[in-house]
Amino acid sequence: MLQRTFLTGFALVLLAAQACGGGDGKKKVNSGTDAGMGGEAGSPEPNIAGSVGAPGGMGGEPAAVGGMGGVPGVPAVPAVGGMGGEPEVTAGAGGMPSPPEPELLFTIKGQGGTPGLPGTAVNAAAHPPNAIYTSNTGSQSRVNGTNAVKVTGVSMGLDPTDDIVAFSLVQPEPANPLFLFSVADGSEGAYQSRVNRAYNEAGSNEQGNLYYSEGTQSLRWVGEGGDQYGYNALLATEASLGLAGGEPDGFYPDDLTGLAVHDARLPLGELYFTVGPNAAGAADSAVATVAAEERACTVFKTAQDGTNAVAFTCAELGLVADDRIDGLAVWGVGTPTDVVFSVNINAQGAVDTALSTAALVSDPVGATLFRSSGDGTNSVLKSQRDLGLGEHYYDDEIDGFTVVPAPVQRNVAHANTCELSLDPYDPDTGFTTLTGVSHVGSNVLVLFGQTSTQANRLLAYNATTCAFLQQKDLPGGFENPQSMAIVPLAGWATAQPFDNVEYLGITWAETGTEKAVTRYDVDGAVVAAVPITDSYYGDVVLALVHDPVADRLYMLSNNYRWATLWAMPRPTATDTVLTATHRDLTTPCANEASINGTDPSGNLVLAKWQASGTDFRVCSFTPLGEIVPLPHGWSVAATASAARGFVAPNGAHFVLHEDSVPMTIERGAYQSP
């Protein structure tokens, strides 16, 4: 029970702590008297991660009050027996149990150059692959972290020149697993995956990063109607673990291999591990007595007392001589019952095993997770496709992995549907053509359209009740909201949502070679156009979203199969140029922009329409384009044919059913898990 509680807390700390988008904008916006959903106070739904609260997180980042799926930031660890009979945890102040102190344990592959960042234990080691290291500075941001030696090879009964490849602590099988993994140098990942983005970035540091995945597939668009594929997202950069990442550091890039998570307050207990094919082991150790060709596919165990023993032989796991285990998890309660492992890309497996079957048909076995109960056979636990890997066949290989219980996930489902009180096509007050959907505040849906005289008309509705609120006619340039955002100013109120606002749109700069953010006043008159540095003239803008938390703008532009996210401050009266960061987005929401919004931390939210027509996958992206913390599901009551709507910071999800007669708005809300 302790381990399950801790691991959930670890995942929350590592994932939810990343959700804070950061207040790097220039000012805050007074959103007036926006009443949120249904006229009630617009407090955030507890599911949304990233609200700054309880201290914690790796690298000193704040943990989320709401966590993921409504789980409070870091669950308290009950003061009951530890893992495998370890001592009880001493209660903290006031008799409350002390919170866990999460640490990532890892090994690295022996490579050329000097590994590790200067000043770290990896950098100072005589033979870096001969130790297990610990770090609690992991972060999605590429900031230099630290590491220290946790376990030496000598204490594991190894020769000082042996390579520790994979290792694991015994843990119960997670009911809802979350897979943390690293990949080998040269792994490309599936199209639009985070591994693929790392592979294509300058420096190609894919082998030193830590990724995560739920191992579930969803709709991915790559043209020709799309397909089902899994995703992977970034959990920690190599630099944040104190590892060298090659360019632009100038160091030879480190290769992250074995992985485990642990509560630093507790002793490790028995440790299971694998070694490289050239390992010799200490004299009279089990490693030394196993045949050389089977050492890399044998799982050993140690109490870190200078000795080791065989835990599972190659044959017991359905492996053959010269197969190599390079990732390891051991499941059980006290006594191991199942071994989960990954193998090298050339592994063959014993006859009639899942590994052998996959190898015979040239499946990318190096990016697959296998499972065995030690009975001489094995099965596929997660395919490469489930993890967003293997699309490039043998290029992909999992180097190390661990499995933790995923945080409790709350998905969004139908809450209510209402009918628009004013027909948008009313001949007197409506328009003849609906050109798009936008929003302002947390509860106002805005329809853009054109009248019979080609005037641009905006109609505002309460998104929960469908009550008509206000009409606004605007000049040319307001034909489509795709590249526009409506920003509430001081004094803004839901009842008159087109009063006290500023309109922002993406246009071309006067140079004609880059884009600009054009500011319009409340009546649509141009105020100023501010160029965006390094933006591209020809890119099509998919969306412009205002983040009220940091008073920042998110611009999405197309980039072949996926979207590029540009983040920049909202321009002020004194700005003459805008500096933006830009990153390609990744699956499972990489190429959607029609339904967007922000979360309570100011991250961009995108909803990806699924093949069913009534389901969406919803992702939050930080300003640097990283997913936080986990995508969630959203099911609507009826097919959203045009998939247009918005996600509000207070957690409400709105979609317009424009084919219904009369037209309706459906609101989704988070459900109990």
C-alpha positions as CSV (number, residue, x, y, z in Angstrom):
1,M,0.0,0.0,0.0
2,L,2.8,2.3,0.8
3,Q,4.5,1.8,-2.5
4,R,1.3,2.4,-4.5
5,T,0.6,5.6,-2.6
6,F,4.2,6.8,-3.1
7,L,4.4,6.0,-6.7
8,T,1.1,7.9,-7.4
9,G,2.6,10.8,-5.5
10,F,5.8,10.6,-7.5
11,A,3.9,10.7,-10.8
12,L,1.9,13.7,-9.5
13,V,5.0,15.6,-8.5
14,L,6.8,14.9,-11.7
15,L,3.9,15.5,-14.0
16,A,1.6,18.0,-12.2
17,A,4.5,20.2,-11.1
18,Q,5.2,20.9,-14.7
19,A,1.7,22.2,-15.3
20,C,2.4,25.7,-14.1
21,G,2.8,27.8,-17.2
22,G,4.7,30.6,-15.4
23,G,3.8,34.2,-15.0
24,D,6.1,35.6,-17.6
25,G,3.5,37.9,-19.2
26,K,3.6,41.7,-18.7
27,K,0.3,42.2,-16.9
28,K,-2.9,40.6,-15.6
29,V,-6.3,41.2,-17.1
30,N,-9.2,42.2,-15.0
31,S,-11.9,39.9,-16.2
32,G,-14.7,41.8,-14.5
33,T,-17.7,40.0,-13.3
34,D,-17.5,36.8,-15.4
35,A,-19.7,34.4,-13.5
36,G,-18.2,31.2,-14.8
37,M,-20.5,28.3,-15.4
38,G,-24.2,28.7,-15.0
39,G,-23.9,32.1,-13.4
40,E,-22.0,30.7,-10.4
41,A,-18.5,31.7,-9.3
42,G,-16.0,30.6,-11.8
43,S,-13.8,28.5,-9.5
44,P,-11.5,26.0,-11.3
45,E,-12.6,22.4,-11.6
46,P,-10.4,20.4,-9.1
47,N,-9.3,18.1,-11.9
48,I,-7.1,20.7,-13.7
49,A,-3.5,20.4,-12.7
50,G,-1.1,23.3,-12.2
51,S,-2.7,25.6,-9.6
52,V,0.1,26.7,-7.4
53,G,-0.2,25.2,-4.0
54,A,1.6,22.7,-1.8
55,P,5.3,22.9,-2.0
56,G,7.2,20.1,-3.6
57,G,8.0,18.8,-7.0
58,M,11.4,18.0,-8.6
59,G,13.7,21.0,-8.9
60,G,11.7,23.0,-6.4
61,E,8.8,23.5,-8.8
62,P,5.4,23.9,-7.1
63,A,3.1,21.0,-7.1
64,A,-0.5,21.3,-8.3
65,V,-3.3,21.6,-5.7
66,G,-5.7,19.8,-8.0
67,G,-3.1,17.3,-9.2
68,M,-4.3,15.2,-12.1
69,G,-7.8,13.7,-12.0
70,G,-8.7,15.5,-8.8
71,V,-6.1,13.8,-6.7
72,P,-4.5,16.3,-4.2
73,G,-1.0,17.3,-5.0
74,V,1.1,14.8,-3.2
75,P,-0.8,12.1,-1.2
76,A,0.3,11.6,2.3
77,V,2.2,8.3,2.9
78,P,0.5,6.4,5.7
79,A,2.9,5.3,8.5
80,V,2.4,1.6,8.0
81,G,4.9,-1.0,7.0
82,G,7.3,-0.1,4.2
83,M,8.1,-2.0,1.0
84,G,9.0,-5.6,1.6
85,G,9.0,-5.4,5.3
86,E,11.0,-2.2,5.5
87,P,10.8,0.0,8.6
88,E,7.8,2.2,9.2
89,V,8.0,5.8,8.1
90,T,8.5,8.2,11.0
91,A,5.6,10.6,11.4
92,G,6.3,14.3,10.7
93,A,5.3,17.3,12.7
94,G,2.0,17.2,14.5
95,G,1.9,13.4,14.2
96,M,1.2,13.5,10.4
97,P,3.1,11.1,8.2
98,S,6.0,12.8,6.4
99,P,5.4,13.3,2.6
100,P,7.4,11.1,0.2
101,E,10.7,12.4,-1.1
102,P,10.6,11.1,-4.7
103,E,13.8,10.4,-6.5
104,L,14.5,9.0,-9.9
105,L,17.1,6.2,-9.9
106,F,18.9,5.6,-13.2
107,T,21.9,4.1,-14.9
108,I,23.7,5.3,-18.1
109,K,25.3,3.6,-21.0
110,G,29.0,3.7,-21.4
111,Q,29.9,5.9,-24.3
112,G,32.8,8.1,-25.6
113,G,33.7,11.4,-24.1
114,T,33.2,12.4,-20.5
115,P,29.5,11.8,-19.4
116,G,27.5,13.9,-17.0
117,L,27.5,17.7,-16.4
118,P,30.5,19.1,-14.6
119,G,30.2,18.7,-10.8
120,T,27.8,15.7,-11.0
121,A,28.5,12.2,-9.7
122,V,28.2,10.8,-13.2
123,N,30.9,13.2,-14.4
124,A,33.2,12.2,-11.5
125,A,32.8,8.4,-11.8
126,A,35.7,6.3,-12.9
127,H,33.4,4.0,-14.8
128,P,30.0,5.7,-14.9
129,P,27.9,2.6,-16.0
130,N,29.0,0.8,-12.8
131,A,26.6,2.7,-10.5
132,I,23.0,3.5,-10.0
133,Y,22.4,7.2,-9.6
134,T,19.7,9.3,-7.9
135,S,18.3,12.7,-8.9
136,N,15.3,14.7,-7.7
137,T,15.8,17.7,-10.1
138,G,14.0,16.3,-13.1
139,S,12.1,18.8,-15.1
140,Q,10.6,19.4,-18.6
141,S,12.7,22.5,-18.7
142,R,16.2,22.2,-20.0
143,V,17.9,23.5,-16.8
144,N,21.0,21.9,-15.3
145,G,20.2,19.4,-12.5
146,T,22.2,17.2,-10.2
147,N,22.8,13.6,-9.5
148,A,24.5,11.4,-6.9
149,V,25.6,7.8,-6.5
150,K,22.8,5.7,-4.9
151,V,24.3,2.2,-5.3
152,T,27.8,1.1,-6.4
153,G,28.5,-1.9,-8.6
154,V,30.8,-3.3,-5.9
155,S,27.9,-3.4,-3.4
156,M,25.9,-5.4,-6.1
157,G,28.6,-8.1,-6.4
158,L,30.0,-6.7,-9.7
159,D,33.5,-6.0,-11.0
160,P,34.2,-2.2,-11.0
161,T,34.4,-2.3,-14.8
162,D,31.0,-4.0,-15.3
163,D,28.0,-2.2,-16.9
164,I,24.7,-2.2,-15.0
165,V,22.1,-2.1,-17.7
166,A,18.6,-2.3,-16.1
167,F,17.3,-2.6,-12.6
168,S,14.1,-2.7,-10.6
169,L,12.5,-2.9,-7.2
170,V,9.7,-5.3,-6.6
171,Q,6.3,-3.5,-6.8
172,P,2.7,-4.5,-7.1
173,E,1.3,-4.5,-10.6
174,P,-0.3,-1.1,-11.2
175,A,-4.0,-1.4,-12.1
176,N,-3.7,1.8,-14.2
177,P,-0.1,1.8,-15.4
178,L,1.9,4.8,-16.5
179,F,5.1,3.9,-18.4
180,L,8.2,6.0,-17.9
181,F,11.0,5.1,-20.4
182,S,14.1,6.2,-22.2
183,V,15.1,5.3,-25.8
184,A,18.4,4.3,-27.5
185,D,20.4,6.7,-29.6
186,G,18.8,7.0,-33.0
187,S,15.3,6.1,-32.0
188,E,12.9,8.2,-34.1
189,G,9.6,7.5,-32.5
190,A,6.3,7.6,-34.4
191,Y,5.4,10.6,-36.5
192,Q,4.3,13.5,-34.3
193,S,5.5,11.9,-31.1
194,R,7.7,13.6,-28.5
195,V,10.5,11.2,-29.2
196,N,10.3,12.1,-32.9
197,R,10.4,15.8,-32.1
198,A,13.6,15.2,-30.0
199,Y,15.1,13.2,-32.8
200,N,14.6,16.0,-35.3
201,E,15.7,18.8,-32.9
202,A,19.1,20.3,-33.1
203,G,21.5,18.1,-31.1
204,S,19.2,15.1,-31.4
205,N,19.1,14.4,-27.6
206,E,16.4,11.7,-27.7
207,Q,18.5,9.2,-25.8
208,G,19.0,11.2,-22.7
209,N,15.4,12.4,-22.1
210,L,12.8,10.7,-19.9
211,Y,9.4,10.1,-21.5
212,Y,6.1,8.9,-20.3
213,S,3.0,7.3,-21.9
214,E,-0.2,5.7,-20.8
215,G,0.2,3.1,-23.6
216,T,-3.2,3.8,-25.1
217,Q,-3.9,4.5,-28.8
218,S,-6.1,7.4,-30.1
219,L,-6.8,9.0,-33.5
220,R,-3.8,10.6,-35.1
221,W,-4.0,12.5,-38.3
222,V,-1.2,11.9,-40.9
223,G,-3.3,12.4,-44.0
224,E,-5.5,9.8,-45.8
225,G,-8.0,9.8,-42.9
226,G,-5.6,9.2,-40.1
227,D,-5.0,6.1,-37.9
228,Q,-4.8,4.9,-34.3
229,Y,-1.5,5.3,-32.6
230,G,-0.2,5.8,-29.0
231,Y,1.6,8.9,-27.8
232,N,4.6,9.8,-25.7
233,A,5.4,13.0,-23.8
234,L,8.4,14.5,-22.1
235,L,8.8,14.0,-18.4
236,A,12.4,15.3,-17.8
237,T,15.2,16.5,-20.0
238,E,18.7,15.0,-19.8
239,A,20.1,18.3,-18.5
240,S,17.6,18.4,-15.6
241,L,19.0,15.0,-14.4
242,G,22.6,16.3,-14.5
243,L,23.4,14.5,-17.8
244,A,25.1,15.9,-20.9
245,G,23.0,16.4,-24.0
246,G,25.5,17.0,-26.7
247,E,24.7,20.1,-28.7
248,P,24.5,22.9,-27.7
249,D,26.4,21.8,-24.5
250,G,29.4,20.7,-26.5
251,F,29.5,17.4,-24.6
252,Y,29.1,13.9,-26.0
253,P,25.4,13.1,-25.3
254,D,24.6,10.7,-22.5
255,D,22.3,7.7,-23.0
256,L,19.9,7.0,-20.1
257,T,19.3,3.3,-19.6
258,G,17.9,1.7,-16.4
259,L,15.1,3.5,-14.5
260,A,13.2,3.2,-11.2
261,V,11.4,5.6,-8.9
262,H,11.7,5.4,-5.1
263,D,10.9,7.2,-1.9
264,A,14.3,8.5,-0.7
265,R,13.3,8.2,3.0
266,L,13.2,4.4,2.7
267,P,15.9,1.8,2.2
268,L,15.9,0.1,-1.2
269,G,15.6,-3.5,-0.1
270,E,16.3,-6.2,-2.6
271,L,17.3,-5.0,-6.0
272,Y,16.8,-6.9,-9.3
273,F,19.2,-6.1,-12.2
274,T,20.7,-7.1,-15.5
275,V,24.2,-6.5,-16.8
276,G,26.0,-6.0,-20.1
277,P,27.2,-9.0,-22.1
278,N,30.9,-8.3,-21.2
279,A,30.2,-8.2,-17.4
280,A,32.5,-10.4,-15.3
281,G,31.0,-10.0,-11.8
282,A,32.9,-10.2,-8.6
283,A,34.8,-13.4,-7.8
284,D,32.4,-16.3,-6.9
285,S,29.3,-14.2,-7.7
286,A,26.3,-15.5,-9.6
287,V,27.2,-13.1,-12.5
288,A,30.6,-14.7,-12.7
289,T,29.2,-18.2,-12.8
290,V,26.5,-17.7,-15.5
291,A,27.6,-18.6,-19.0
292,A,28.9,-15.5,-20.7
293,E,26.4,-15.7,-23.6
294,E,23.5,-15.7,-21.1
295,R,24.6,-13.0,-18.7
296,A,22.8,-10.2,-20.6
297,C,19.4,-12.0,-20.6
298,T,19.6,-13.2,-17.0
299,V,17.9,-11.3,-14.2
300,F,20.0,-11.2,-11.0
301,K,19.1,-10.0,-7.5
302,T,21.1,-8.4,-4.7
303,A,20.7,-7.1,-1.2
304,Q,23.6,-4.8,-1.9
305,D,25.8,-6.7,0.4
306,G,28.5,-7.4,-2.2
307,T,26.9,-10.6,-3.4
308,N,24.2,-11.5,-6.0
309,A,22.1,-14.5,-7.1
310,V,20.2,-15.5,-10.2
311,A,16.5,-14.5,-9.9
312,F,15.3,-15.5,-13.4
313,T,17.2,-17.4,-16.1
314,C,17.1,-16.6,-19.8
315,A,15.1,-19.8,-20.4
316,E,12.6,-19.0,-17.6
317,L,11.8,-15.7,-19.4
318,G,11.5,-17.3,-22.9
319,L,14.9,-15.9,-24.0
320,V,17.9,-17.5,-25.7
321,A,21.6,-17.0,-25.5
322,D,22.8,-13.6,-26.8
323,D,19.4,-11.9,-26.2
324,R,19.8,-8.9,-24.1
325,I,17.4,-7.4,-21.5
326,D,17.8,-3.6,-21.5
327,G,14.7,-2.6,-19.5
328,L,13.2,-4.2,-16.4
329,A,10.3,-4.1,-14.0
330,V,9.5,-6.8,-11.4
331,W,6.0,-7.1,-10.1
332,G,4.8,-8.9,-7.0
333,V,4.0,-8.3,-3.4
334,G,7.2,-9.2,-1.5
335,T,7.9,-12.1,-3.8
336,P,8.3,-11.5,-7.6
337,T,5.5,-13.1,-9.7
338,D,6.0,-11.4,-13.1
339,V,8.9,-9.8,-15.0
340,V,8.3,-7.1,-17.5
341,F,11.2,-6.4,-19.8
342,S,12.4,-4.9,-23.1
343,V,15.1,-6.4,-25.3
344,N,17.7,-5.3,-27.8
345,I,16.5,-4.9,-31.4
346,N,18.3,-8.2,-32.5
347,A,16.7,-10.4,-29.8
348,Q,15.2,-13.7,-31.1
349,G,13.4,-15.2,-28.1
350,A,12.7,-18.9,-27.5
351,V,10.5,-20.8,-29.9
352,D,6.8,-20.2,-29.7
353,T,7.1,-17.1,-27.5
354,A,5.6,-13.7,-28.3
355,L,9.2,-12.4,-28.8
356,S,10.0,-15.1,-31.3
357,T,6.8,-14.5,-33.2
358,A,7.5,-10.8,-33.4
359,A,11.1,-11.3,-34.4
360,L,10.1,-13.7,-37.2
361,V,7.7,-11.1,-38.8
362,S,10.3,-8.3,-38.4
363,D,8.2,-6.4,-35.8
364,P,10.4,-3.8,-34.0
365,V,10.9,-5.9,-30.8
366,G,13.3,-3.4,-29.3
367,A,10.4,-0.9,-28.8
368,T,8.0,-3.5,-27.3
369,L,7.4,-4.4,-23.6
370,F,7.2,-8.2,-22.9
371,R,5.9,-10.0,-19.8
372,S,6.8,-13.3,-18.3
373,S,5.8,-15.2,-15.1
374,G,9.1,-17.2,-15.4
375,D,7.4,-20.2,-16.9
376,G,9.5,-20.3,-20.1
377,T,7.3,-18.1,-22.2
378,N,6.5,-14.5,-22.6
379,S,3.7,-12.2,-24.0
380,V,3.4,-8.7,-25.3
381,L,2.4,-6.2,-22.6
382,K,2.6,-3.1,-24.7
383,S,3.4,-2.9,-28.3
384,Q,5.6,-0.2,-29.9
385,R,2.5,1.3,-31.4
386,D,0.9,1.7,-28.0
387,L,3.9,3.8,-26.8
388,G,4.1,5.9,-29.9
389,L,7.3,4.1,-31.1
390,G,8.4,1.7,-33.8
391,E,7.0,3.4,-36.9
392,H,10.5,3.4,-38.3
393,Y,10.9,-0.4,-37.7
394,Y,14.2,-1.3,-36.2
395,D,15.3,2.3,-35.5
396,D,13.5,2.4,-32.2
397,E,14.6,0.7,-29.0
398,I,13.6,1.2,-25.4
399,D,16.7,1.5,-23.3
400,G,15.1,1.6,-19.9
401,F,11.7,1.9,-18.3
402,T,9.7,1.7,-15.1
403,V,6.0,1.6,-14.4
404,V,4.1,3.6,-11.9
405,P,0.4,3.9,-11.2
406,A,-1.2,6.6,-13.3
407,P,-2.9,9.4,-11.3
408,V,-6.7,9.0,-11.0
409,Q,-8.1,10.3,-14.3
410,R,-11.3,12.3,-14.4
411,N,-12.8,12.6,-17.9
412,V,-15.4,15.0,-19.2
413,A,-18.9,13.9,-20.2
414,H,-22.2,15.6,-21.1
415,A,-23.6,17.9,-18.4
416,N,-26.3,19.8,-20.2
417,T,-27.5,21.0,-23.7
418,C,-29.5,24.2,-24.4
419,E,-31.0,25.7,-27.5
420,L,-29.9,29.1,-28.8
421,S,-32.5,31.7,-27.8
422,L,-31.8,33.7,-30.9
423,D,-31.5,31.9,-34.3
424,P,-28.2,33.0,-35.8
425,Y,-29.9,33.0,-39.2
426,D,-32.8,35.2,-38.1
427,P,-33.4,37.5,-41.1
428,D,-33.6,40.6,-38.9
429,T,-30.8,40.2,-36.3
430,G,-28.7,37.2,-37.5
431,F,-26.5,36.5,-40.5
432,T,-26.6,34.5,-43.7
433,T,-23.3,32.6,-43.2
434,L,-21.7,31.2,-40.1
435,T,-17.9,31.6,-40.5
436,G,-16.6,30.4,-37.2
437,V,-16.8,30.2,-33.4
438,S,-14.8,32.0,-30.7
439,H,-15.3,32.9,-27.0
440,V,-14.6,35.6,-24.5
441,G,-14.3,35.1,-20.8
442,S,-15.2,31.7,-19.3
443,N,-18.8,31.4,-20.3
444,V,-19.6,33.4,-23.5
445,L,-19.7,31.7,-26.9
446,V,-19.2,34.0,-29.9
447,L,-20.5,33.2,-33.4
448,F,-18.8,35.0,-36.3
449,G,-20.8,35.4,-39.5
450,Q,-21.6,37.6,-42.5
451,T,-24.9,39.3,-43.4
452,S,-26.5,39.6,-46.8
453,T,-24.7,42.9,-47.2
454,Q,-21.4,41.2,-46.3
455,A,-21.1,43.0,-43.0
456,N,-19.2,41.0,-40.3
457,R,-21.5,40.3,-37.4
458,L,-20.7,38.8,-34.0
459,L,-23.4,37.2,-31.8
460,A,-22.7,36.4,-28.2
461,Y,-24.5,33.7,-26.1
462,N,-24.3,32.5,-22.6
463,A,-22.6,29.2,-23.2
464,T,-24.5,27.4,-20.4
465,T,-28.0,28.8,-20.8
466,C,-27.8,29.7,-24.5
467,A,-29.4,33.1,-23.7
468,F,-28.6,35.7,-26.4
469,L,-26.4,38.5,-24.9
470,Q,-25.2,41.0,-27.5
471,Q,-24.7,41.7,-31.2
472,K,-21.7,43.5,-32.7
473,D,-21.1,44.6,-36.3
474,L,-17.5,45.1,-37.3
475,P,-15.7,46.2,-40.4
476,G,-13.6,44.2,-42.9
477,G,-10.9,41.9,-41.4
478,F,-13.3,40.2,-39.1
479,E,-14.6,37.5,-41.5
480,N,-13.2,34.5,-39.5
481,P,-12.2,34.1,-35.9
482,Q,-9.5,31.5,-36.7
483,S,-6.7,34.0,-36.4
484,M,-8.4,36.3,-33.9
485,A,-8.8,36.6,-30.1
486,I,-11.1,38.7,-28.0
487,V,-9.5,40.0,-24.8
488,P,-11.5,41.4,-21.9
489,L,-10.3,44.7,-20.5
490,A,-11.0,46.4,-17.1
491,G,-14.7,46.7,-16.6
492,W,-15.7,43.8,-18.8
493,A,-18.9,41.9,-17.8
494,T,-20.7,38.9,-19.2
495,A,-23.9,40.8,-19.7
496,Q,-22.4,43.0,-22.4
497,P,-19.4,40.9,-23.6
498,F,-18.5,43.2,-26.6
499,D,-18.0,46.2,-24.3
500,N,-14.6,46.8,-22.8
501,V,-12.7,44.5,-25.1
502,E,-9.7,44.5,-27.4
503,Y,-9.6,42.5,-30.6
504,L,-6.3,40.9,-31.7
505,G,-5.6,39.4,-35.1
506,I,-2.7,37.9,-36.9
507,T,-1.9,39.9,-40.1
508,W,1.2,40.5,-42.2
509,A,3.8,43.0,-41.0
510,E,4.6,46.0,-43.1
511,T,7.9,44.2,-44.2
512,G,5.8,41.6,-45.9
513,T,8.2,38.9,-44.7
514,E,6.8,38.1,-41.2
515,K,3.6,38.1,-39.3
516,A,2.3,40.7,-36.9
517,V,-0.3,40.9,-34.1
518,T,-2.7,43.7,-35.0
519,R,-4.6,45.4,-32.2
520,Y,-8.2,46.6,-32.8
521,D,-10.3,48.8,-30.6
522,V,-13.8,47.9,-29.3
523,D,-15.3,49.0,-32.7
524,G,-12.8,47.1,-34.8
525,A,-10.6,50.1,-35.8
526,V,-6.9,49.3,-36.2
527,V,-4.7,50.6,-33.3
528,A,-1.3,49.2,-34.2
529,A,0.4,46.2,-35.8
530,V,3.4,44.7,-33.9
531,P,5.7,42.4,-35.9
532,I,6.5,38.9,-34.5
533,T,10.3,38.2,-34.7
534,D,11.3,35.2,-36.8
535,S,7.7,34.4,-37.8
536,Y,7.1,33.1,-41.3
537,Y,5.1,34.9,-43.9
538,G,3.6,31.9,-45.6
539,D,2.4,29.8,-42.7
540,V,-1.3,29.4,-42.3
541,V,-2.6,30.5,-38.8
542,L,-4.8,27.8,-37.3
543,A,-5.7,29.6,-34.1
544,L,-5.0,32.6,-31.8
545,V,-5.7,32.1,-28.1
546,H,-5.4,34.5,-25.2
547,D,-4.1,33.3,-21.9
548,P,-5.5,35.5,-19.1
549,V,-3.2,34.1,-16.4
550,A,0.1,35.5,-17.9
551,D,-1.6,37.9,-20.4
552,R,0.0,35.9,-23.2
553,L,-0.9,34.9,-26.7
554,Y,-0.7,31.4,-28.2
555,M,-0.6,31.3,-32.0
556,L,-0.9,28.0,-33.8
557,S,0.5,27.7,-37.4
558,N,0.5,24.7,-39.7
559,N,3.7,22.7,-40.2
560,Y,2.8,19.8,-42.5
561,R,1.5,17.0,-40.3
562,W,1.5,18.9,-37.0
563,A,1.0,22.4,-35.6
564,T,3.7,24.8,-34.3
565,L,2.9,26.6,-31.1
566,W,4.1,30.2,-30.8
567,A,4.0,31.9,-27.4
568,M,4.4,35.6,-26.9
569,P,3.2,38.4,-24.5
570,R,0.1,40.3,-25.5
571,P,1.3,43.5,-27.1
572,T,1.0,46.8,-25.3
573,A,0.8,50.4,-26.5
574,T,4.6,50.7,-26.2
575,D,5.6,47.5,-27.9
576,T,7.3,47.8,-31.4
577,V,8.2,44.1,-31.8
578,L,7.2,40.8,-30.2
579,T,9.6,38.0,-29.3
580,A,8.0,34.6,-29.5
581,T,9.2,31.0,-28.6
582,H,8.0,28.3,-31.0
583,R,7.9,24.5,-30.7
584,D,6.2,21.8,-32.7
585,L,3.3,20.2,-30.9
586,T,3.0,16.4,-30.4
587,T,0.4,13.7,-30.3
588,P,-2.3,13.0,-29.3
589,C,-3.5,16.6,-30.0
590,A,-0.8,17.8,-32.4
591,N,-2.9,18.9,-35.3
592,E,-6.1,20.2,-33.9
593,A,-7.1,23.9,-33.3
594,S,-10.9,24.2,-33.7
595,I,-11.7,23.6,-30.1
596,N,-9.1,25.4,-27.9
597,G,-8.8,27.3,-24.6
598,T,-6.6,27.6,-21.6
599,D,-6.4,25.9,-18.2
600,P,-6.1,27.5,-14.7
601,S,-2.3,27.7,-15.1
602,G,-2.5,29.4,-18.4
603,N,-1.5,26.4,-20.5
604,L,-3.0,26.0,-24.0
605,V,-5.8,23.4,-24.2
606,L,-6.6,21.6,-27.5
607,A,-9.3,19.0,-28.1
608,K,-8.6,16.4,-30.8
609,W,-11.7,14.9,-32.5
610,Q,-11.8,11.1,-32.5
611,A,-13.2,8.8,-35.2
612,S,-16.4,8.1,-33.2
613,G,-17.5,11.7,-33.8
614,T,-18.7,11.9,-30.2
615,D,-15.3,11.7,-28.4
616,F,-12.3,14.0,-28.0
617,R,-8.8,13.6,-26.6
618,V,-7.9,16.8,-24.7
619,C,-4.3,18.0,-24.0
620,S,-2.8,20.9,-22.1
621,F,0.5,22.3,-23.6
622,T,2.9,24.5,-21.8
623,P,4.3,27.6,-23.6
624,L,7.2,25.4,-24.7
625,G,4.9,22.9,-26.3
626,E,5.2,20.1,-23.6
627,I,2.1,18.1,-22.6
628,V,1.0,18.4,-19.0
629,P,0.1,16.4,-17.1
630,L,-2.0,13.7,-18.9
631,P,-4.4,13.9,-21.8
632,H,-8.1,13.3,-20.8
633,G,-11.2,12.1,-22.6
634,W,-14.3,14.2,-23.4
635,S,-17.5,12.5,-24.6
636,V,-20.4,14.5,-26.1
637,A,-24.0,13.4,-26.3
638,A,-24.3,14.0,-30.1
639,T,-21.9,14.0,-33.0
640,A,-20.3,17.4,-33.3
641,S,-20.1,17.6,-37.1
642,A,-18.0,20.8,-37.3
643,A,-16.2,20.3,-33.9
644,R,-16.3,23.9,-33.0
645,G,-16.3,25.2,-29.4
646,F,-13.9,26.1,-26.6
647,V,-12.5,24.9,-23.2
648,A,-12.8,27.4,-20.4
649,P,-10.2,27.9,-17.6
650,N,-12.9,27.0,-15.1
651,G,-13.0,23.5,-16.5
652,A,-16.1,23.7,-18.7
653,H,-15.9,22.2,-22.2
654,F,-18.3,23.6,-24.8
655,V,-19.2,22.4,-28.3
656,L,-21.6,23.9,-30.8
657,H,-24.0,21.6,-32.5
658,E,-24.6,23.7,-35.6
659,D,-26.4,21.1,-37.6
660,S,-29.2,20.7,-35.0
661,V,-32.4,22.7,-35.5
662,P,-32.5,24.9,-33.5
663,M,-28.8,25.2,-33.0
664,T,-27.5,24.0,-29.6
665,I,-24.6,24.3,-27.2
666,E,-23.5,21.3,-25.2
667,R,-21.5,21.7,-22.0
668,G,-19.2,19.0,-20.6
669,A,-18.1,18.7,-17.0
670,Y,-15.6,16.5,-15.2
671,Q,-17.0,13.2,-13.9
672,S,-16.0,11.2,-10.8
673,P,-13.5,8.5,-11.8
